[in-house]
Amino acid sequence: MATLNSLSLKHEYVPLEEIERTTRLPPSRIVKSLRELMDVKAVAKHETTQSFRLTYLGLDLVALKKLSDSGVLGYLGTRVGVGKESEIYIAKTPTEKIVAVKFYKIGRISFQKIKRVRAYASEESKWFMHSRNAASREYDVLSKLCNYTSFVPRAYAHVEHAVVMDYVSGIELYRYKTALMPESIFTSIMMTLRSAYLHLGIVHGDLSE
């Protein structure tokens, strides 16, 4: 998968012969590994050629391997959130600290629609790059913004399309119907948004209109 990931910068689908040339593994072993990865939907094959690419699940696994090897993550738990462009999982570091891992999956819903009408969907590698850029951007913003406010999670690492950050327990604000001090909550939110704009020149996407 690491080979497919690196070669995807040059190819939409990576030809089998280039995988063999890069990995220098026996062809039979490569074919067996690709078949197993396709069985779990981590790799997809081109409709008409012996070429392969990672799926979002495959990119997840590449990111998790890097985070594990670098000592950032020791355990990945259950999914605790899902949206149009991301999935969030609870996790632990090797020191048992509870964190959240956010995987950007931009275009996932759009790509499913594309696949219904096109045999060769050339869009997904572009979505992968957008997801990597979004993860890098969020990591950069959180790392800087936490110097000005305590109301954002601290970011610890990012690789590929994944960001590791503080896990904030609780319920979503829109579900919190019986706030004891709603004015204080509103003020904290507005001060955080103000800090983001004044210090970093950014506006939360939900407020951009």
C-alpha positions in Angstrom: 0.0 0.0 0.0 2.9 2.4 0.7 4.1 1.7 -2.8 0.7 2.4 -4.4 0.5 5.6 -2.3 3.8 7.0 -3.4 3.3 6.0 -7.1 -0.2 7.6 -7.1 1.5 11.0 -7.4 2.4 9.9 -11.0 -0.4 7.5 -11.9 -4.2 7.5 -11.4 -4.0 3.7 -11.5 -0.5 2.2 -10.9 0.5 -0.4 -13.5 1.3 -3.8 -12.1 4.7 -3.9 -13.8 5.7 -0.6 -12.0 4.6 -2.1 -8.7 6.8 -5.1 -9.4 9.7 -2.9 -10.4 9.5 -0.6 -7.4 8.9 -3.3 -4.7 11.3 -5.9 -6.2 9.1 -8.6 -4.6 8.2 -11.9 -6.4 5.3 -11.3 -8.8 3.3 -14.1 -7.2 3.5 -12.4 -3.8 2.5 -9.0 -5.2 -0.6 -10.5 -6.9 -1.6 -12.4 -3.8 -1.2 -9.2 -1.7 -3.2 -7.1 -4.1 -6.0 -9.8 -4.2 -6.2 -9.8 -0.4 -6.3 -6.0 -0.3 -9.1 -5.9 -2.9 -11.0 -8.4 -0.9 -11.2 -6.0 2.0 -11.7 -3.0 -0.4 -8.4 -1.3 0.5 -7.3 -1.4 -3.1 -9.3 -1.2 -6.4 -8.4 -2.5 -9.8 -8.9 -0.6 -13.1 -11.8 -1.9 -15.2 -9.8 -2.9 -18.2 -6.0 -2.9 -17.3 -3.8 -4.5 -14.8 -3.5 -1.3 -12.8 -4.4 -0.6 -9.2 -5.1 2.3 -6.8 -5.8 2.8 -3.1 -9.3 3.4 -1.9 -10.0 5.7 1.0 -9.8 2.7 3.3 -6.4 1.9 1.9 -5.3 5.5 2.6 -6.7 5.2 6.1 -4.4 2.2 6.7 -1.4 3.9 5.2 -1.9 6.9 7.6 -2.5 4.7 10.6 0.7 2.7 9.9 2.7 6.0 9.8 1.1 7.3 13.0 1.8 4.0 14.7 5.4 3.8 13.5 6.1 7.4 14.6 4.8 6.7 18.1 1.8 8.9 17.9 -0.9 6.2 18.1 -1.1 3.0 20.0 -4.7 2.0 19.6 -7.6 3.0 17.3 -11.1 2.7 18.7 -14.6 3.1 17.4 -15.9 5.7 15.0 -17.6 8.5 17.0 -18.5 10.9 14.2 -19.1 11.0 10.5 -19.9 13.9 8.1 -19.9 14.6 4.4 -16.2 15.2 4.3 -14.7 13.4 7.3 -14.8 10.6 9.8 -13.7 10.8 13.4 -12.4 7.9 15.6 -11.5 7.8 19.2 -8.0 6.5 19.8 -5.2 6.2 22.4 -1.5 7.2 22.3 1.2 4.7 23.5 1.0 6.5 26.9 -2.8 5.8 27.1 -3.9 9.4 26.4 -7.3 9.5 24.7 -7.2 11.4 21.4 -9.4 11.8 18.3 -8.3 10.9 14.8 -10.0 12.8 12.0 -9.8 11.3 8.5 -10.7 13.7 5.8 -12.6 12.1 2.9 -13.5 14.9 0.7 -15.6 13.9 -2.4 -16.5 10.5 -1.0 -20.2 11.1 -1.6 -19.7 12.7 -4.9 -17.4 10.0 -6.0 -20.0 7.3 -5.2 -22.3 9.1 -7.7 -19.6 9.3 -10.3 -18.9 5.6 -10.1 -22.5 4.8 -11.0 -22.1 6.4 -14.4 -18.4 6.0 -15.2 -16.3 2.9 -15.5 -13.1 4.9 -15.1 -13.5 7.5 -12.3 -10.4 9.8 -12.6 -11.7 12.1 -9.8 -10.7 10.1 -6.7 -7.0 10.8 -6.8 -7.9 14.5 -6.9 -10.1 14.1 -3.9 -7.2 12.4 -2.0 -5.1 15.4 -2.6 -7.8 17.7 -1.5 -8.2 15.6 1.7 -4.5 15.7 2.4 -4.4 19.5 1.9 -7.5 19.9 4.2 -5.8 17.8 6.9 -2.6 19.8 6.6 -4.6 23.1 6.8 -6.5 22.0 9.9 -3.4 20.9 11.7 -1.7 24.2 10.9 -4.7 26.3 12.0 -5.3 24.4 15.3 -1.6 24.5 16.1 -1.5 28.2 15.8 -5.0 29.0 17.2 -4.4 27.1 20.5 -1.9 29.8 21.4 -4.7 32.4 21.5 -7.6 30.4 22.9 -8.3 27.3 25.0 -11.6 26.5 23.2 -10.1 24.6 20.4 -8.6 21.1 20.5 -4.8 20.8 20.5 -3.4 19.1 17.4 -0.6 16.6 17.9 0.2 15.3 14.4 -1.0 14.9 10.9 -0.1 12.5 8.1 -1.7 12.0 4.7 -5.4 12.9 5.2 -5.5 12.3 9.0 -5.2 14.7 12.0 -4.6 13.6 15.6 -6.0 16.0 18.1 -7.5 16.3 21.6 -10.6 14.3 22.2 -13.3 16.6 23.6 -16.1 14.6 25.4 -19.6 15.9 25.6 -22.5 16.5 23.3 -23.0 18.6 20.2 -24.1 22.2 21.0 -27.3 21.9 19.0 -28.3 19.0 21.3 -27.7 21.0 24.5 -31.2 22.4 25.1 -30.9 23.2 28.8 -27.8 25.4 29.1 -27.5 27.1 32.5 -25.5 30.0 31.1 -26.2 30.4 27.4 -24.9 33.9 27.3 -21.5 32.7 28.6 -21.4 29.9 26.0 -22.2 32.3 23.2 -19.6 34.7 24.3 -16.9 32.0 24.4 -17.8 30.9 20.9 -17.7 34.4 19.5 -14.4 35.2 21.2 -12.9 32.1 19.7 -14.2 33.1 16.2 -12.8 36.6 16.8 -9.4 35.2 17.7 -9.3 33.0 14.6 -10.1 36.0 12.4 -7.8 38.6 14.1 -4.8 36.4 14.6 -5.0 34.0 11.6 -7.2 35.8 9.2 -9.7 32.9 8.9 -13.4 32.5 9.2 -15.1 29.3 10.1 -16.7 27.7 7.0 -20.2 27.7 8.6 -20.0 31.4 8.8 -18.4 32.2 5.5 -21.6 33.3 3.9 
